[in-house]
């Protein structure tokens, strides 16, 4: 009788078990949140000495060193005290030898968030988006947050709301301003300060190119340099794109996006492609951090929606074939505006769109693009025009960014 009273039918037992698991999970995550909150409070108490900085620059990864270096060089010339925060323990800034730039490694993930959520400064400059959107919260002791666009024409390629809550955005060209204003109007949010400063990354690369040695015994080279994600070139076409190029006997350099080596599905696809062409002497894989050398080697680039297209066009003015047919804007700011962003519209002018139905004859497309004198000249002129619109104030970006920092921190910069 006692056992009968203790009996629980399978359905009820399953439900109770699910509830127990849910309660346990809730307790676990609430505990973690409480511990993190406690760490944040303790962390801030410990680091109160870092508060009241006039200027703070935050780099979430060492790959942004090339973007910030011209700015830091200008800061050093002017003798301005700046706190440079980085989430890369091997950031090149540590060996820079600056006197006025104080450098601090703040860790990654939650540890970094615990730090940047409680900054105290007159002016914070960063390339990191999504302020006040998810985990990165605006600090009450920061007067001004500034986002620096690190690519050409890419303001609408961020995820939804990524730039909405910054006080200012620094852009490389005038063409980006109406797109941001359109986004602000659509969402009925306050206008930000928008200032054209140029692009420090391009400035630095342009100087590097002057010292690149000429390649000996150059062989006609096609560079395949996709972005990452389900719509990226190698994910969509894979060996269907590589095979007709490999048969041509040209040198083919494949340069996957760094993120493709991290995302499991893409990593597996890269491993299969690498194995498939392991014995082909004409195919190379490039994973170098700096893309300048591989761009300099190539005669033609095939890409998708990657910003490397503009690196190639602006710095070397060479032909490109672009594939953007599979793009989904719904998770991007570009999905909130009515017109196609200039970033994508420009692709049609500076290069040839990849026709997926004629992928087998892509080598013929390349030959036609290179050998057709009239077409080549028109594309060359279009590339120069795009460069003038999307990369303004060349070789002045570092100075202009620092000018903005100083004027804004001192309350003297007006809305553009």
C-alpha positions as CSV (number, residue, x, y, z in Angstrom):
1,X,0.0,0.0,0.0
2,X,2.8,2.3,0.9
3,X,4.6,1.6,-2.5
4,X,1.3,2.3,-4.3
5,X,1.0,5.7,-2.6
6,X,4.6,6.5,-3.7
7,X,4.0,5.5,-7.3
8,X,4.4,8.3,-9.9
9,X,3.2,7.6,-13.4
10,X,5.9,8.0,-16.2
11,X,4.3,11.2,-17.6
12,X,4.2,13.0,-14.2
13,X,7.7,11.7,-13.4
14,X,9.1,13.1,-16.6
15,X,7.4,16.5,-16.0
16,X,8.8,16.7,-12.4
17,X,12.2,15.7,-13.6
18,X,12.1,18.5,-16.3
19,X,11.0,21.0,-13.7
20,X,13.8,19.9,-11.4
21,X,16.4,20.2,-14.2
22,X,15.0,23.7,-15.0
23,X,15.2,24.9,-11.4
24,X,18.7,23.6,-11.1
25,X,19.8,25.3,-14.4
26,X,18.2,28.6,-13.2
27,X,19.9,28.4,-9.9
28,X,23.2,27.7,-11.7
29,X,23.0,30.6,-14.1
30,X,21.7,33.0,-11.5
31,X,24.6,32.1,-9.3
32,X,27.0,32.7,-12.1
33,X,25.5,36.1,-12.8
34,X,25.7,37.0,-9.1
35,X,29.4,36.0,-9.0
36,X,30.1,37.9,-12.2
37,X,28.4,41.0,-10.7
38,X,30.4,40.6,-7.5
39,X,33.6,40.4,-9.5
40,X,32.7,43.5,-11.5
41,X,32.1,45.5,-8.2
42,X,35.4,44.2,-6.7
43,X,37.2,44.7,-10.0
44,X,36.1,48.3,-10.2
45,X,37.1,49.0,-6.6
46,X,40.6,47.6,-7.3
47,X,41.0,49.7,-10.4
48,X,39.7,53.0,-9.3
49,X,43.2,54.4,-10.1
50,X,42.4,54.0,-13.8
51,X,39.4,56.4,-13.6
52,X,39.3,60.0,-14.7
53,X,41.3,59.4,-17.9
54,X,40.9,62.1,-20.5
55,X,41.3,59.6,-23.4
56,X,40.8,55.9,-23.6
57,X,41.2,53.7,-26.7
58,X,40.0,50.1,-26.6
59,X,41.1,47.4,-29.1
60,X,39.3,44.1,-28.8
61,X,41.9,42.3,-30.8
62,X,45.5,42.8,-32.0
63,X,44.4,42.8,-35.6
64,X,43.3,46.4,-35.1
65,X,46.8,47.5,-34.4
66,X,47.3,48.6,-38.0
67,X,44.2,50.8,-37.6
68,X,45.2,52.4,-34.3
69,X,49.0,52.8,-34.9
70,X,48.8,56.0,-37.0
71,X,46.5,57.5,-34.2
72,X,48.9,56.5,-31.5
73,X,51.9,57.8,-33.5
74,X,50.1,61.2,-33.7
75,X,49.3,61.1,-30.0
76,X,52.9,60.4,-29.2
77,X,54.1,63.3,-31.4
78,X,51.7,65.7,-29.5
79,X,52.6,64.3,-26.1
80,X,49.1,63.5,-25.1
81,X,48.5,61.0,-22.3
82,X,46.2,58.2,-23.4
83,X,45.2,54.8,-21.9
84,X,45.2,52.0,-24.5
85,X,43.2,49.0,-23.5
86,X,43.6,45.7,-25.4
87,X,42.2,42.2,-25.2
88,X,45.2,40.6,-26.8
89,X,48.1,39.8,-24.5
90,X,50.4,39.7,-27.5
91,X,49.2,43.0,-29.0
92,X,52.1,44.7,-30.9
93,X,51.4,47.9,-28.9
94,X,53.3,46.4,-26.0
95,X,56.6,46.6,-28.0
96,X,55.9,50.0,-29.5
97,X,58.0,52.0,-27.1
98,X,55.5,54.8,-26.6
99,X,56.1,57.3,-23.8
100,X,52.6,58.9,-23.6
101,X,50.5,55.8,-24.3
102,X,49.9,53.8,-21.2
103,X,49.0,50.2,-22.3
104,X,46.9,47.7,-20.3
105,X,45.8,44.2,-21.1
106,X,42.2,43.7,-19.7
107,X,41.5,40.1,-20.8
108,X,38.8,38.7,-23.0
109,X,35.1,37.9,-22.8
110,X,33.5,38.7,-19.4
111,X,36.7,39.9,-17.9
112,X,37.1,42.5,-20.6
113,X,33.4,43.5,-20.2
114,X,33.8,43.8,-16.5
115,X,36.5,46.4,-17.2
116,X,35.0,48.4,-20.1
117,X,31.5,48.6,-18.5
118,X,33.0,50.8,-15.7
119,X,35.4,53.1,-17.6
120,X,35.8,56.7,-16.5
121,X,37.0,59.0,-19.3
122,X,36.1,62.1,-21.2
123,X,36.5,60.3,-24.5
124,X,36.5,56.6,-25.5
125,X,37.5,55.6,-29.0
126,X,37.0,52.0,-30.3
127,X,36.2,49.9,-33.3
128,X,34.0,47.6,-31.1
129,X,30.3,47.9,-32.0
130,X,27.0,47.2,-30.0
131,X,27.4,49.7,-27.2
132,X,24.3,49.5,-25.0
133,X,22.9,46.7,-27.2
134,X,23.9,43.5,-25.4
135,X,26.5,43.0,-22.7
136,X,28.6,46.1,-23.3
137,X,26.9,48.9,-21.3
138,X,27.5,52.6,-21.3
139,X,29.4,53.7,-18.2
140,X,28.0,56.7,-16.3
141,X,31.5,58.1,-16.0
142,X,32.3,58.3,-19.7
143,X,31.3,61.5,-21.3
144,X,31.7,60.6,-25.0
145,X,31.8,57.3,-26.9
146,X,33.2,57.3,-30.4
147,X,33.2,54.5,-32.9
148,X,35.8,54.4,-35.7
149,X,34.7,52.6,-38.9
150,X,37.6,50.3,-39.7
151,X,36.6,49.4,-43.3
152,X,35.5,51.2,-46.4
153,X,31.9,52.0,-46.8
154,X,30.8,49.5,-44.2
155,X,28.5,51.4,-41.8
156,X,25.4,49.4,-42.8
157,X,27.1,46.0,-42.6
158,X,27.1,45.9,-38.9
159,X,24.5,43.8,-37.0
160,X,21.3,45.5,-36.1
161,X,21.6,48.6,-33.8
162,X,25.4,48.2,-33.5
163,X,26.2,51.9,-33.9
164,X,22.9,53.4,-32.6
165,X,24.0,54.4,-29.1
166,X,27.4,56.0,-29.8
167,X,27.8,59.7,-29.5
168,X,29.9,59.9,-32.7
169,X,31.1,57.8,-35.6
170,X,34.2,58.5,-37.6
171,X,33.9,57.5,-41.2
172,X,36.4,57.2,-44.1
173,X,34.3,58.9,-46.7
174,X,31.4,61.4,-47.1
175,X,29.3,58.7,-48.9
176,X,28.6,57.0,-45.5
177,X,26.9,60.0,-43.9
178,X,23.5,60.0,-45.7
179,X,23.2,56.2,-45.1
180,X,23.7,56.6,-41.3
181,X,21.3,59.6,-41.3
182,X,18.7,57.5,-43.1
183,X,19.1,54.8,-40.5
184,X,18.7,57.3,-37.6
185,X,15.5,58.7,-39.3
186,X,14.0,55.3,-39.8
187,X,14.5,54.4,-36.2
188,X,13.7,57.8,-34.8
189,X,16.9,58.0,-32.8
190,X,19.0,61.1,-32.0
191,X,21.6,62.2,-34.6
192,X,25.2,61.3,-33.9
193,X,28.2,63.4,-34.7
194,X,29.5,62.1,-38.0
195,X,32.9,63.2,-39.1
196,X,34.9,62.2,-42.2
197,X,38.5,61.5,-41.1
198,X,39.8,59.1,-43.8
199,X,41.2,55.6,-43.0
200,X,44.3,55.0,-41.0
201,X,44.5,51.4,-42.1
202,X,44.7,52.3,-45.8
203,X,47.2,55.1,-44.9
204,X,49.5,52.7,-43.2
205,X,49.2,50.0,-45.9
206,X,50.0,52.6,-48.6
207,X,53.3,53.4,-46.9
208,X,54.1,49.7,-46.6
209,X,53.5,49.1,-50.3
210,X,56.3,51.5,-51.2
211,X,58.8,49.1,-49.7
212,X,57.5,45.8,-51.0
213,X,60.1,44.1,-53.2
214,X,59.1,43.2,-56.8
215,X,58.2,39.5,-57.2
216,X,60.7,37.6,-59.2
217,X,59.5,35.2,-62.0
218,X,55.9,36.4,-61.5
219,X,53.2,34.0,-62.7
220,X,49.6,35.1,-63.5
221,X,47.9,34.9,-60.2
222,X,44.2,34.7,-59.1
223,X,43.5,35.5,-55.5
224,X,40.3,33.9,-54.0
225,X,39.6,35.9,-50.8
226,X,36.1,35.3,-49.4
227,X,34.4,36.5,-46.3
228,X,32.9,33.9,-43.9
229,X,29.4,32.6,-43.2
230,X,26.9,30.5,-45.1
231,X,26.8,33.1,-48.0
232,X,30.6,33.3,-48.4
233,X,32.2,32.3,-51.7
234,X,33.9,29.0,-50.6
235,X,30.8,27.9,-48.7
236,X,28.5,28.5,-51.7
237,X,30.7,27.1,-54.5
238,X,33.7,25.3,-52.9
239,X,35.6,23.1,-55.5
240,X,33.1,24.2,-58.2
241,X,34.9,27.5,-58.2
242,X,38.4,26.2,-57.6
243,X,38.4,23.4,-60.2
244,X,38.0,25.4,-63.4
245,X,40.8,27.8,-62.2
246,X,43.1,24.9,-61.2
247,X,42.8,23.4,-64.7
248,X,44.0,26.7,-66.3
249,X,47.5,26.3,-64.9
250,X,47.5,29.8,-63.2
251,X,48.8,30.3,-59.7
252,X,45.7,30.2,-57.4
253,X,46.0,31.6,-53.9
254,X,43.2,30.8,-51.6
255,X,42.9,33.2,-48.6
256,X,40.0,32.2,-46.3
257,X,38.6,34.6,-43.7
258,X,40.2,34.0,-40.3
259,X,36.8,33.3,-38.8
260,X,36.4,30.3,-41.2
261,X,39.1,28.5,-39.3
262,X,37.1,28.9,-36.1
263,X,33.5,28.1,-37.1
264,X,33.3,24.3,-37.1
265,X,31.3,23.8,-40.3
266,X,33.5,26.1,-42.3
267,X,36.6,24.6,-40.8
268,X,35.7,21.2,-41.9
269,X,35.0,22.4,-45.5
270,X,38.4,24.1,-45.6
271,X,40.1,20.9,-44.4
272,X,38.3,19.0,-47.2
273,X,39.3,21.5,-49.9
274,X,42.9,21.6,-48.6
275,X,43.1,17.8,-48.8
276,X,41.5,17.8,-52.3
277,X,44.1,20.1,-53.8
278,X,47.1,19.1,-51.6
279,X,49.0,17.7,-54.6
280,X,48.3,20.6,-57.0
281,X,51.5,22.7,-57.2
282,X,49.6,25.7,-58.6
283,X,47.3,26.1,-55.5
284,X,48.5,27.9,-52.4
285,X,46.7,28.6,-49.1
286,X,47.4,31.9,-47.3
287,X,46.6,32.5,-43.7
288,X,49.0,35.3,-43.0
289,X,47.9,38.1,-40.6
290,X,48.9,40.9,-43.0
291,X,47.2,40.7,-46.4
292,X,49.4,43.3,-48.2
293,X,51.9,40.7,-49.5
294,X,49.3,38.4,-51.0
295,X,47.4,41.3,-52.5
296,X,50.6,42.5,-54.2
297,X,51.2,39.1,-55.8
298,X,47.8,38.8,-57.4
299,X,46.6,40.0,-60.8
300,X,42.9,39.4,-60.2
301,X,40.8,38.9,-57.1
302,X,37.6,36.8,-56.7
303,X,35.6,37.6,-53.6
304,X,32.1,38.1,-52.2
305,X,31.1,40.8,-49.8
306,X,34.5,41.0,-47.9
307,X,36.1,44.3,-47.2
308,X,39.3,42.9,-48.7
309,X,37.9,43.9,-52.1
310,X,38.3,47.5,-51.2
311,X,41.8,46.9,-49.8
312,X,42.7,45.5,-53.1
313,X,41.0,48.1,-55.3
314,X,42.1,51.1,-53.4
315,X,45.7,50.0,-52.8
316,X,46.5,48.3,-56.1
317,X,43.6,49.2,-58.5
318,X,43.4,45.8,-60.1
319,X,40.4,43.8,-61.4
320,X,37.9,42.0,-59.2
321,X,35.1,39.5,-59.7
322,X,32.4,39.8,-57.0
323,X,29.7,37.4,-55.8
324,X,26.9,38.9,-53.6
325,X,23.9,36.9,-54.8
326,X,23.2,35.0,-51.6
327,X,23.2,37.9,-49.1
328,X,20.6,38.2,-46.4
329,X,20.4,41.7,-44.8
330,X,17.8,40.9,-42.2
331,X,20.2,40.7,-39.3
332,X,22.2,43.8,-40.5
333,X,21.5,47.5,-40.4
334,X,21.4,47.3,-44.2
335,X,18.1,45.5,-43.9
336,X,16.6,48.6,-42.3
337,X,17.1,50.9,-45.2
338,X,15.2,51.0,-48.5
339,X,18.1,51.3,-50.9
340,X,21.1,49.0,-51.5
341,X,24.0,50.3,-49.5
342,X,26.7,52.0,-51.5
343,X,29.2,49.4,-50.4
344,X,27.3,46.8,-52.5
345,X,26.1,49.0,-55.3
346,X,29.7,50.0,-55.9
347,X,30.7,46.4,-56.6
348,X,28.8,46.5,-59.8
349,X,30.9,49.5,-61.0
350,X,34.4,48.5,-59.9
351,X,34.2,44.8,-61.0
352,X,32.3,42.1,-62.7
353,X,29.6,40.1,-60.9
354,X,30.1,36.4,-60.7
355,X,27.5,34.4,-62.6
356,X,26.9,31.3,-60.7
357,X,25.3,29.6,-63.7
358,X,28.5,30.0,-65.6
359,X,30.9,29.1,-62.9
360,X,32.6,26.5,-65.2
361,X,33.7,29.2,-67.5
362,X,35.1,31.6,-64.9
363,X,38.5,31.4,-66.5
364,X,37.1,32.8,-69.7
365,X,35.4,35.6,-67.7
366,X,38.8,36.5,-66.2
367,X,40.5,36.5,-69.6
368,X,37.8,38.7,-71.1
369,X,38.0,41.2,-68.2
370,X,41.8,41.5,-68.5
371,X,42.1,41.5,-72.3
372,X,39.2,43.7,-73.2
373,X,40.9,47.1,-73.3
374,X,37.8,49.2,-73.3
375,X,36.2,47.3,-70.4
376,X,39.5,47.3,-68.4
377,X,39.8,51.1,-68.8
378,X,36.2,51.7,-67.7
379,X,36.6,49.5,-64.6
380,X,39.9,51.2,-63.8
381,X,38.3,54.7,-63.9
382,X,35.4,53.4,-61.8
383,X,37.8,52.1,-59.2
384,X,39.6,55.4,-58.9
385,X,36.2,57.2,-58.5
386,X,35.1,54.8,-55.8
387,X,38.4,55.3,-54.0
388,X,38.0,59.1,-54.1
389,X,34.5,58.8,-52.5
390,X,35.3,56.1,-49.9
391,X,38.8,57.0,-48.8
392,X,39.1,60.7,-48.3
393,X,41.8,62.7,-46.6
394,X,44.5,60.2,-47.6
395,X,47.5,60.2,-45.3
396,X,45.8,62.5,-42.9
397,X,43.6,60.2,-40.9
398,X,45.7,59.8,-37.8
399,X,45.9,63.6,-37.4
400,X,42.2,64.1,-38.0
401,X,41.2,61.5,-35.5
402,X,43.3,63.0,-32.8
403,X,42.0,66.5,-33.7
404,X,38.5,65.2,-33.2
405,X,39.4,63.5,-29.9
406,X,40.9,66.7,-28.5
407,X,38.2,69.1,-29.7
408,X,35.4,66.8,-28.5
409,X,37.0,66.1,-25.1
410,X,37.3,69.9,-24.7
411,X,33.7,70.5,-25.8
412,X,34.6,72.2,-29.1
413,X,33.5,70.0,-31.9
414,X,30.2,70.6,-33.7
415,X,27.7,68.2,-35.2
416,X,28.2,67.4,-38.9
